[in-house]
């Protein structure tokens, strides 16, 4: 079996990334995995222009997991407000639960903590996604109680099927603070 290869995405990867992220979160294809948002949202999960901007800014990588040249998973890691930010995490629905996502999350934490020397990783998760939040809690993330509004009316991020969606910030320390 071919080894899992991790690499940074390039602009040429954008179409495949949009397809992967959409398949993991939206529509009937997403129901093959456990990360589906199909009951919460329709439409886009990621906008190609937003993705291109993420690829071009400093301290921002979209990390791909591939095997035999086939795209299996992706995640965005960036510096945001003095901490790492983790998002756009998607594993092909038929491969979810097999450890690829855990490996990719660990690599993004390594980049933020070891390469960029950031003290913590943060992410936002739709707060009604209990199973997904539990996944992150098992990996050391904690619920902060800080909430951000869902971008209702911005079709770039989907078409909500309910009116009570919001994001909760989750956080995990990456490095012990050193005394000055």
Short mmCIF file of the C-alpha atoms (twelve columns), coordinates in Angstrom:
data_MODEL
# 
_entry.id   MODEL 
# 
loop_
_atom_site.group_PDB 
_atom_site.id 
_atom_site.type_symbol 
_atom_site.label_atom_id 
_atom_site.label_alt_id 
_atom_site.label_comp_id 
_atom_site.label_asym_id 
_atom_site.label_seq_id 
_atom_site.Cartn_x 
_atom_site.Cartn_y 
_atom_site.Cartn_z 
_atom_site.pdbx_PDB_model_num 
ATOM 1   C CA . UNK A 1   0.000   0.000  0.000  1 
ATOM 2   C CA . UNK A 2   1.297   3.464  -0.881 1 
ATOM 3   C CA . UNK A 3   2.296   5.776  1.943  1 
ATOM 4   C CA . UNK A 4   0.215   8.790  2.853  1 
ATOM 5   C CA . UNK A 5   1.870   11.914 1.433  1 
ATOM 6   C CA . UNK A 6   1.221   15.381 2.890  1 
ATOM 7   C CA . UNK A 7   1.910   18.474 0.816  1 
ATOM 8   C CA . UNK A 8   0.829   22.088 0.519  1 
ATOM 9   C CA . UNK A 9   -1.839  22.854 -2.061 1 
ATOM 10  C CA . UNK A 10  -1.231  25.087 -5.058 1 
ATOM 11  C CA . UNK A 11  -3.716  27.088 -7.148 1 
ATOM 12  C CA . UNK A 12  -3.888  24.113 -9.539 1 
ATOM 13  C CA . UNK A 13  -5.461  22.062 -6.715 1 
ATOM 14  C CA . UNK A 14  -8.437  24.418 -6.198 1 
ATOM 15  C CA . UNK A 15  -11.010 22.533 -8.349 1 
ATOM 16  C CA . UNK A 16  -10.210 19.194 -6.685 1 
ATOM 17  C CA . UNK A 17  -10.308 20.838 -3.233 1 
ATOM 18  C CA . UNK A 18  -13.721 22.386 -3.849 1 
ATOM 19  C CA . UNK A 19  -15.038 18.992 -4.971 1 
ATOM 20  C CA . UNK A 20  -13.538 17.153 -1.961 1 
ATOM 21  C CA . UNK A 21  -14.785 19.641 0.627  1 
ATOM 22  C CA . UNK A 22  -18.258 19.720 -0.910 1 
ATOM 23  C CA . UNK A 23  -18.454 15.908 -0.999 1 
ATOM 24  C CA . UNK A 24  -17.491 15.687 2.679  1 
ATOM 25  C CA . UNK A 25  -20.094 18.161 3.932  1 
ATOM 26  C CA . UNK A 26  -22.930 18.696 1.463  1 
ATOM 27  C CA . UNK A 27  -25.485 16.644 -0.426 1 
ATOM 28  C CA . UNK A 28  -26.159 12.924 -0.489 1 
ATOM 29  C CA . UNK A 29  -22.500 11.975 -1.123 1 
ATOM 30  C CA . UNK A 30  -21.597 13.431 2.281  1 
ATOM 31  C CA . UNK A 31  -23.964 11.026 4.043  1 
ATOM 32  C CA . UNK A 32  -21.450 8.195  3.448  1 
ATOM 33  C CA . UNK A 33  -19.304 9.804  6.156  1 
ATOM 34  C CA . UNK A 34  -20.058 11.140 9.613  1 
ATOM 35  C CA . UNK A 35  -19.079 14.796 9.012  1 
ATOM 36  C CA . UNK A 36  -22.078 15.631 6.844  1 
ATOM 37  C CA . UNK A 37  -23.826 18.970 7.227  1 
ATOM 38  C CA . UNK A 38  -26.482 17.982 4.679  1 
ATOM 39  C CA . UNK A 39  -29.290 18.325 7.231  1 
ATOM 40  C CA . UNK A 40  -28.093 21.811 8.189  1 
ATOM 41  C CA . UNK A 41  -26.942 23.407 4.929  1 
ATOM 42  C CA . UNK A 42  -27.194 23.203 1.162  1 
ATOM 43  C CA . UNK A 43  -25.010 24.822 -1.461 1 
ATOM 44  C CA . UNK A 44  -21.341 25.695 -1.297 1 
ATOM 45  C CA . UNK A 45  -19.010 24.730 1.537  1 
ATOM 46  C CA . UNK A 46  -16.003 26.605 0.164  1 
ATOM 47  C CA . UNK A 47  -15.680 29.425 -2.328 1 
ATOM 48  C CA . UNK A 48  -12.854 29.093 -4.913 1 
ATOM 49  C CA . UNK A 49  -11.866 32.785 -4.572 1 
ATOM 50  C CA . UNK A 50  -11.661 32.511 -0.769 1 
ATOM 51  C CA . UNK A 51  -9.570  29.368 -1.165 1 
ATOM 52  C CA . UNK A 52  -7.170  31.075 -3.602 1 
ATOM 53  C CA . UNK A 53  -6.746  33.987 -1.180 1 
ATOM 54  C CA . UNK A 54  -5.939  31.506 1.621  1 
ATOM 55  C CA . UNK A 55  -3.261  29.892 -0.565 1 
ATOM 56  C CA . UNK A 56  -1.588  33.235 -1.273 1 
ATOM 57  C CA . UNK A 57  -1.360  34.848 2.163  1 
ATOM 58  C CA . UNK A 58  1.581   34.437 4.546  1 
ATOM 59  C CA . UNK A 59  1.409   31.796 7.304  1 
ATOM 60  C CA . UNK A 60  -1.461  30.041 5.573  1 
ATOM 61  C CA . UNK A 61  -1.339  26.555 4.076  1 
ATOM 62  C CA . UNK A 62  -3.925  24.177 2.753  1 
ATOM 63  C CA . UNK A 63  -2.398  20.800 3.538  1 
ATOM 64  C CA . UNK A 64  -3.355  17.877 1.314  1 
ATOM 65  C CA . UNK A 65  -3.234  14.183 2.170  1 
ATOM 66  C CA . UNK A 66  -2.708  12.001 -0.884 1 
ATOM 67  C CA . UNK A 67  -2.019  8.357  -1.557 1 
ATOM 68  C CA . UNK A 68  -0.853  7.214  -4.983 1 
ATOM 69  C CA . UNK A 69  -1.520  10.713 -6.346 1 
ATOM 70  C CA . UNK A 70  -5.178  10.614 -5.234 1 
ATOM 71  C CA . UNK A 71  -6.521  13.423 -3.016 1 
ATOM 72  C CA . UNK A 72  -7.961  11.923 0.178  1 
ATOM 73  C CA . UNK A 73  -8.166  14.805 2.650  1 
ATOM 74  C CA . UNK A 74  -7.354  18.456 3.225  1 
ATOM 75  C CA . UNK A 75  -7.231  21.087 5.942  1 
ATOM 76  C CA . UNK A 76  -6.427  24.780 6.172  1 
ATOM 77  C CA . UNK A 77  -3.984  25.999 8.818  1 
ATOM 78  C CA . UNK A 78  -3.190  29.680 9.237  1 
ATOM 79  C CA . UNK A 79  -1.969  32.219 11.742 1 
ATOM 80  C CA . UNK A 80  -4.865  34.302 13.007 1 
ATOM 81  C CA . UNK A 81  -4.701  36.733 15.899 1 
ATOM 82  C CA . UNK A 82  -1.571  35.241 17.462 1 
ATOM 83  C CA . UNK A 83  -2.827  31.642 17.348 1 
ATOM 84  C CA . UNK A 84  -3.155  28.922 14.766 1 
ATOM 85  C CA . UNK A 85  -6.487  28.564 13.004 1 
ATOM 86  C CA . UNK A 86  -7.647  25.168 11.722 1 
ATOM 87  C CA . UNK A 87  -10.454 24.867 9.200  1 
ATOM 88  C CA . UNK A 88  -11.711 23.486 5.894  1 
ATOM 89  C CA . UNK A 89  -11.028 19.999 7.271  1 
ATOM 90  C CA . UNK A 90  -12.354 17.357 4.898  1 
ATOM 91  C CA . UNK A 91  -11.752 13.638 4.457  1 
ATOM 92  C CA . UNK A 92  -13.286 11.739 1.566  1 
ATOM 93  C CA . UNK A 93  -16.569 10.370 3.010  1 
ATOM 94  C CA . UNK A 94  -15.807 6.708  2.269  1 
ATOM 95  C CA . UNK A 95  -12.481 6.995  4.135  1 
ATOM 96  C CA . UNK A 96  -13.685 8.794  7.267  1 
ATOM 97  C CA . UNK A 97  -12.898 7.045  10.527 1 
ATOM 98  C CA . UNK A 98  -9.719  5.435  9.171  1 
ATOM 99  C CA . UNK A 99  -7.137  7.717  10.806 1 
ATOM 100 C CA . UNK A 100 -6.294  9.996  7.864  1 
ATOM 101 C CA . UNK A 101 -7.983  12.967 9.521  1 
ATOM 102 C CA . UNK A 102 -6.167  12.454 12.827 1 
ATOM 103 C CA . UNK A 103 -2.852  12.376 10.968 1 
ATOM 104 C CA . UNK A 104 -3.708  15.549 9.034  1 
ATOM 105 C CA . UNK A 105 -4.870  17.394 12.180 1 
ATOM 106 C CA . UNK A 106 -1.596  16.475 13.921 1 
ATOM 107 C CA . UNK A 107 0.410   17.824 10.957 1 
ATOM 108 C CA . UNK A 108 -1.471  21.133 11.050 1 
ATOM 109 C CA . UNK A 109 -0.867  21.385 14.803 1 
ATOM 110 C CA . UNK A 110 2.838   20.709 14.164 1 
ATOM 111 C CA . UNK A 111 3.017   23.495 11.582 1 
ATOM 112 C CA . UNK A 112 1.317   26.027 13.876 1 
ATOM 113 C CA . UNK A 113 3.217   25.010 17.016 1 
ATOM 114 C CA . UNK A 114 6.671   24.003 15.785 1 
ATOM 115 C CA . UNK A 115 7.162   26.003 12.574 1 
ATOM 116 C CA . UNK A 116 5.226   29.162 13.435 1 
ATOM 117 C CA . UNK A 117 5.787   28.918 17.226 1 
ATOM 118 C CA . UNK A 118 2.148   29.716 18.010 1 
ATOM 119 C CA . UNK A 119 0.867   28.914 21.509 1 
ATOM 120 C CA . UNK A 120 -2.558  27.508 20.583 1 
ATOM 121 C CA . UNK A 121 -4.771  26.245 17.784 1 
ATOM 122 C CA . UNK A 122 -8.333  27.512 17.385 1 
ATOM 123 C CA . UNK A 123 -11.204 26.526 15.165 1 
ATOM 124 C CA . UNK A 124 -14.874 27.294 14.770 1 
ATOM 125 C CA . UNK A 125 -17.472 24.522 14.642 1 
ATOM 126 C CA . UNK A 126 -21.227 24.808 14.188 1 
ATOM 127 C CA . UNK A 127 -22.297 24.391 17.804 1 
ATOM 128 C CA . UNK A 128 -25.057 21.843 17.102 1 
ATOM 129 C CA . UNK A 129 -22.450 19.421 15.663 1 
ATOM 130 C CA . UNK A 130 -22.068 17.462 18.918 1 
ATOM 131 C CA . UNK A 131 -20.352 14.414 17.375 1 
ATOM 132 C CA . UNK A 132 -17.792 16.593 15.591 1 
ATOM 133 C CA . UNK A 133 -17.117 18.657 18.719 1 
ATOM 134 C CA . UNK A 134 -16.624 15.411 20.675 1 
ATOM 135 C CA . UNK A 135 -14.047 14.299 18.048 1 
ATOM 136 C CA . UNK A 136 -12.038 17.465 18.682 1 
ATOM 137 C CA . UNK A 137 -12.443 17.221 22.460 1 
ATOM 138 C CA . UNK A 138 -10.887 13.732 22.337 1 
ATOM 139 C CA . UNK A 139 -7.898  15.389 20.656 1 
ATOM 140 C CA . UNK A 140 -7.398  17.981 23.398 1 
ATOM 141 C CA . UNK A 141 -9.607  20.834 22.198 1 
ATOM 142 C CA . UNK A 142 -11.931 22.543 24.637 1 
ATOM 143 C CA . UNK A 143 -15.106 24.518 24.141 1 
ATOM 144 C CA . UNK A 144 -14.405 28.152 24.937 1 
ATOM 145 C CA . UNK A 145 -17.988 29.388 25.216 1 
ATOM 146 C CA . UNK A 146 -17.135 32.052 22.617 1 
ATOM 147 C CA . UNK A 147 -19.586 32.133 19.725 1 
ATOM 148 C CA . UNK A 148 -19.497 33.725 16.283 1 
ATOM 149 C CA . UNK A 149 -22.495 34.316 14.049 1 
ATOM 150 C CA . UNK A 150 -23.168 32.132 11.029 1 
ATOM 151 C CA . UNK A 151 -22.830 34.187 7.805  1 
ATOM 152 C CA . UNK A 152 -26.526 34.079 6.875  1 
ATOM 153 C CA . UNK A 153 -27.139 35.617 3.468  1 
ATOM 154 C CA . UNK A 154 -23.623 34.891 2.137  1 
ATOM 155 C CA . UNK A 155 -24.159 32.110 -0.421 1 
ATOM 156 C CA . UNK A 156 -20.393 31.511 -0.604 1 
ATOM 157 C CA . UNK A 157 -20.723 29.534 2.645  1 
ATOM 158 C CA . UNK A 158 -23.943 27.662 2.026  1 
ATOM 159 C CA . UNK A 159 -27.686 27.975 2.287  1 
ATOM 160 C CA . UNK A 160 -28.860 27.280 5.848  1 
ATOM 161 C CA . UNK A 161 -31.820 24.972 6.410  1 
ATOM 162 C CA . UNK A 162 -32.392 26.339 9.922  1 
ATOM 163 C CA . UNK A 163 -32.202 29.732 11.578 1 
ATOM 164 C CA . UNK A 164 -30.313 28.846 14.779 1 
ATOM 165 C CA . UNK A 165 -26.816 28.157 13.416 1 
ATOM 166 C CA . UNK A 166 -23.764 29.715 15.018 1 
ATOM 167 C CA . UNK A 167 -20.111 28.811 15.460 1 
ATOM 168 C CA . UNK A 168 -18.382 27.979 18.731 1 
ATOM 169 C CA . UNK A 169 -14.652 28.546 19.097 1 
ATOM 170 C CA . UNK A 170 -12.668 25.487 20.195 1 
ATOM 171 C CA . UNK A 171 -9.074  25.836 21.390 1 
ATOM 172 C CA . UNK A 172 -6.087  23.621 22.197 1 
ATOM 173 C CA . UNK A 173 -2.760  24.688 23.698 1 
ATOM 174 C CA . UNK A 174 0.142   23.760 21.420 1 
ATOM 175 C CA . UNK A 175 3.143   24.911 23.416 1 
ATOM 176 C CA . UNK A 176 3.808   25.603 27.041 1 
ATOM 177 C CA . UNK A 177 4.290   29.323 27.574 1 
ATOM 178 C CA . UNK A 178 7.872   30.110 28.494 1 
ATOM 179 C CA . UNK A 179 8.720   32.688 31.116 1 
ATOM 180 C CA . UNK A 180 10.501  35.776 29.819 1 
# 
